[in-house]
Amino acid sequence: MTLHEAIAKLLREIGRPMTTHEIADKLNENGWYHKKDNSTIQAFQIHGRTKNYATTFHRDGSTVSLIGQSAMDSKKSTPEKPETAKQIIEVAEKHTKTSFAPISNISTTILILGTMPGDKSLEIGEYYGHSRNRFWKIISAITGNELPILYSDKKLLLLKSNIGIWDVAHKANRKGSLDSAIEDEEPNDLDGFIATHKKLKVIAFNGSKSQALFDKHFDRKSGIKYISLPSTSPANTGIDYNSISKQWRQLLLI
């Protein structure tokens, strides 16, 4: 049984949409699919595989369902009683946001971690999508490349430079885009990422908040160098472009 077949079978049996983390946990538990290296299935692999089978799966952030399942489930789950005003207010006050899948490949030696995408990035579906975020300009400069225009070319620039990017938080409540507003975060499977990227040598934190979240949820591993870097966010107004670029250049000196 292939991975996508196992995912589809699980969703049919469970009968409801599931998060990528839930799917990975269940498949590791039931053993329907085994990876060639016998390592555990990770949530980001579920994300990637379901993305490749868009005619079979519907994705809403980190939640996956079979095509048509969401609509059927919503009909079945019509509430018998209307929500109270208090319940509506509580839901409205939640600002749950979900991060993207990582950009990486088997040659990735450097992983840059942010906290989670800001509102503009989520709106356009791109890492560091705010026009005043300095991330892509800095990466282009320190690798000796012109700043790409297309997002697809930006991703290629990372991969050819053996750089990967992801966020520490898989999901969190956050009103707006400030890191200080992140609450109730659920981390990405970074241990799984490290285990499946054998050439990884460096983990760099794009800002102090990403480092704090990482250290809150994960232990640092021997054999990997950890680097703290100033945030490229437009909210970080205390450092100019030349100064921040100089610090980021240490990424390529390891």
C-alpha positions as CSV (number, residue, x, y, z in Angstrom):
1,M,0.0,0.0,0.0
2,T,1.4,3.4,-1.0
3,L,1.3,6.4,1.4
4,H,-1.5,8.2,-0.3
5,E,-3.6,5.0,-0.4
6,A,-3.0,4.5,3.3
7,I,-4.1,8.1,4.0
8,A,-7.3,7.7,1.9
9,K,-8.1,4.4,3.7
10,L,-7.7,6.0,7.1
11,L,-9.9,9.0,6.2
12,R,-12.6,6.7,4.9
13,E,-12.5,4.6,8.1
14,I,-12.4,7.5,10.5
15,G,-15.1,9.3,8.5
16,R,-14.0,12.9,9.2
17,P,-11.2,15.3,8.3
18,M,-8.0,14.9,10.2
19,T,-4.9,17.0,10.8
20,T,-1.6,15.9,9.3
21,H,-0.3,15.2,12.8
22,E,-3.2,13.0,13.5
23,I,-2.8,11.1,10.2
24,A,0.9,10.5,10.8
25,D,0.3,9.3,14.3
26,K,-2.4,6.9,13.2
27,L,-0.4,5.5,10.3
28,N,2.6,4.9,12.6
29,E,0.3,3.1,15.0
30,N,-1.5,0.9,12.5
31,G,1.4,0.1,10.3
32,W,-0.4,0.3,7.0
33,Y,2.5,2.0,5.4
34,H,6.2,1.6,6.0
35,K,9.0,3.9,4.8
36,K,12.0,2.3,3.2
37,D,14.3,3.4,6.0
38,N,11.7,2.2,8.6
39,S,11.6,5.7,10.2
40,T,8.4,7.1,11.4
41,I,6.0,9.0,9.2
42,Q,6.0,12.8,9.8
43,A,3.3,15.4,9.5
44,F,5.1,17.3,6.8
45,Q,5.3,14.1,4.7
46,I,1.5,13.8,4.9
47,H,1.2,17.5,3.9
48,G,3.5,16.9,0.9
49,R,1.8,13.7,-0.3
50,T,-1.7,15.0,-0.1
51,K,-0.7,18.1,-1.9
52,N,0.5,15.9,-4.8
53,Y,-2.9,14.2,-5.0
54,A,-5.2,17.2,-5.2
55,T,-7.9,15.2,-7.0
56,T,-8.2,12.9,-4.0
57,F,-7.6,15.1,-1.0
58,H,-8.9,18.5,0.1
59,R,-6.6,20.5,2.4
60,D,-7.4,23.4,4.6
61,G,-4.3,24.4,6.4
62,S,-3.1,21.4,8.3
63,T,-6.4,19.6,8.0
64,V,-6.9,16.9,5.3
65,S,-10.1,15.3,4.1
66,L,-11.2,13.2,1.1
67,I,-12.7,15.2,-1.8
68,G,-16.4,15.6,-0.9
69,Q,-15.9,14.5,2.7
70,S,-15.9,18.0,4.2
71,A,-19.3,18.8,2.6
72,M,-20.8,15.5,3.8
73,D,-19.5,16.0,7.3
74,S,-20.8,19.5,7.6
75,K,-24.3,18.2,6.8
76,K,-24.1,15.5,9.4
77,S,-22.7,17.8,12.1
78,T,-25.4,20.5,12.0
79,P,-25.8,21.6,15.6
80,E,-29.1,20.9,17.2
81,K,-29.0,24.1,19.2
82,P,-27.8,27.5,18.1
83,E,-24.6,28.8,19.6
84,T,-24.9,31.2,22.5
85,A,-23.6,34.7,22.2
86,K,-20.8,33.8,24.6
87,Q,-19.7,30.9,22.4
88,I,-19.7,33.1,19.3
89,I,-17.6,35.7,21.0
90,E,-15.1,33.1,22.2
91,V,-14.7,31.8,18.7
92,A,-14.4,35.3,17.2
93,E,-11.6,36.1,19.7
94,K,-9.5,33.1,18.5
95,H,-7.1,33.9,15.7
96,T,-5.8,30.4,14.9
97,K,-3.2,30.3,12.1
98,T,-1.2,27.5,10.5
99,S,2.2,27.5,9.1
100,F,3.4,26.2,5.7
101,A,5.2,23.0,4.8
102,P,9.0,23.3,4.8
103,I,11.1,24.2,1.8
104,S,14.0,21.8,1.7
105,N,15.5,18.8,0.0
106,I,18.0,16.0,0.8
107,S,20.9,18.3,0.2
108,T,19.8,20.9,2.8
109,T,22.6,21.7,5.2
110,I,21.2,24.9,6.7
111,L,17.7,25.3,8.2
112,I,16.4,28.8,8.9
113,L,13.6,28.8,11.4
114,G,11.0,31.6,11.9
115,T,8.1,31.6,14.3
116,M,5.2,31.3,11.9
117,P,4.0,33.2,8.8
118,G,2.6,36.7,9.2
119,D,-0.7,37.8,7.9
120,K,0.6,39.0,4.5
121,S,2.5,35.7,4.0
122,L,-0.6,33.7,4.8
123,E,-2.7,35.9,2.4
124,I,-0.4,35.2,-0.6
125,G,0.8,31.8,0.4
126,E,4.5,32.7,0.5
127,Y,7.2,32.6,3.1
128,Y,8.3,36.1,4.1
129,G,5.7,37.7,1.8
130,H,5.6,41.2,3.4
131,S,7.2,43.7,1.0
132,R,9.3,45.1,3.8
133,N,10.5,41.9,5.2
134,R,14.3,41.7,4.3
135,F,14.6,38.0,4.2
136,W,14.8,37.4,0.5
137,K,17.0,40.4,-0.1
138,I,19.5,39.2,2.5
139,I,19.5,35.6,1.2
140,S,20.2,36.9,-2.3
141,A,23.0,39.2,-1.1
142,I,24.8,36.7,1.0
143,T,24.7,34.0,-1.7
144,G,25.8,36.4,-4.4
145,N,22.6,36.3,-6.4
146,E,20.2,38.8,-7.9
147,L,17.0,39.1,-6.0
148,P,14.4,36.8,-7.8
149,I,11.1,38.3,-8.7
150,L,9.0,35.1,-8.8
151,Y,8.4,33.1,-5.6
152,S,9.3,29.9,-7.5
153,D,12.7,31.3,-8.3
154,K,13.2,32.4,-4.6
155,K,12.6,28.8,-3.6
156,L,15.0,27.5,-6.2
157,L,17.6,29.9,-4.9
158,L,17.3,28.4,-1.4
159,L,17.6,24.9,-2.6
160,K,20.6,25.4,-4.8
161,S,22.2,27.1,-1.8
162,N,21.4,24.1,0.3
163,I,19.3,26.2,2.6
164,G,15.9,25.1,4.0
165,I,13.3,27.2,5.7
166,W,10.4,26.3,8.1
167,D,8.8,27.7,11.2
168,V,8.9,26.5,14.8
169,A,5.1,26.8,15.2
170,H,2.8,24.5,13.2
171,K,-0.3,26.3,14.6
172,A,-0.9,29.1,17.1
173,N,-3.4,31.8,18.1
174,R,-2.1,35.2,17.0
175,K,-3.9,38.4,16.4
176,G,-1.9,40.3,13.8
177,S,1.6,39.4,12.8
178,L,3.7,40.3,15.8
179,D,5.7,37.5,17.4
180,S,4.9,38.8,20.8
181,A,1.2,38.0,20.1
182,I,1.8,34.2,19.6
183,E,-0.1,32.1,22.1
184,D,-1.0,28.4,22.6
185,E,1.4,27.3,19.9
186,E,1.7,23.7,18.6
187,P,5.2,23.0,17.3
188,N,6.1,21.5,13.9
189,D,7.8,18.1,13.9
190,L,11.4,19.5,13.9
191,D,12.8,16.3,15.4
192,G,11.4,14.4,12.5
193,F,12.8,17.0,10.0
194,I,16.3,16.7,11.6
195,A,16.1,12.9,11.4
196,T,15.2,12.8,7.7
197,H,17.8,15.5,6.6
198,K,21.0,13.7,7.2
199,K,23.2,16.5,5.8
200,L,21.8,19.2,8.2
201,K,24.6,21.0,10.0
202,V,23.2,24.3,11.0
203,I,19.9,25.6,12.5
204,A,19.6,29.3,12.4
205,F,16.9,31.3,14.2
206,N,15.4,34.3,12.4
207,G,14.8,36.4,15.5
208,S,14.9,35.7,19.2
209,K,11.3,34.5,19.4
210,S,11.9,31.6,17.1
211,Q,14.8,30.6,19.3
212,A,12.7,30.9,22.4
213,L,9.9,28.7,20.9
214,F,12.4,26.1,19.7
215,D,14.1,25.9,23.1
216,K,10.6,25.7,24.8
217,H,9.6,22.6,22.8
218,F,12.9,20.9,21.7
219,D,16.3,19.8,22.9
220,R,19.4,20.9,21.0
221,K,21.2,18.1,19.3
222,S,24.9,17.4,19.3
223,G,26.4,17.6,15.8
224,I,24.3,20.6,14.8
225,K,25.4,24.2,15.2
226,Y,22.7,26.7,16.4
227,I,22.9,30.4,15.4
228,S,20.9,33.3,16.6
229,L,20.3,36.0,14.0
230,P,18.4,39.3,14.1
231,S,14.9,39.1,12.8
232,T,14.3,40.1,9.2
233,S,10.8,41.3,10.1
234,P,9.7,44.8,9.2
235,A,8.9,45.2,12.9
236,N,12.6,45.0,13.7
237,T,13.4,48.6,13.2
238,G,16.4,48.7,15.5
239,I,19.0,47.4,13.0
240,D,19.8,48.7,9.5
241,Y,20.1,46.5,6.4
242,N,23.9,46.6,6.2
243,S,24.2,45.5,9.8
244,I,21.7,42.7,9.6
245,S,23.2,41.4,6.4
246,K,26.7,41.3,8.0
247,Q,25.4,39.1,10.8
248,W,23.5,36.8,8.4
249,R,26.7,36.2,6.4
250,Q,28.0,34.0,9.1
251,L,25.5,31.3,7.9
252,L,27.8,30.6,5.0
253,L,31.0,30.6,7.0
254,I,30.2,27.4,8.9
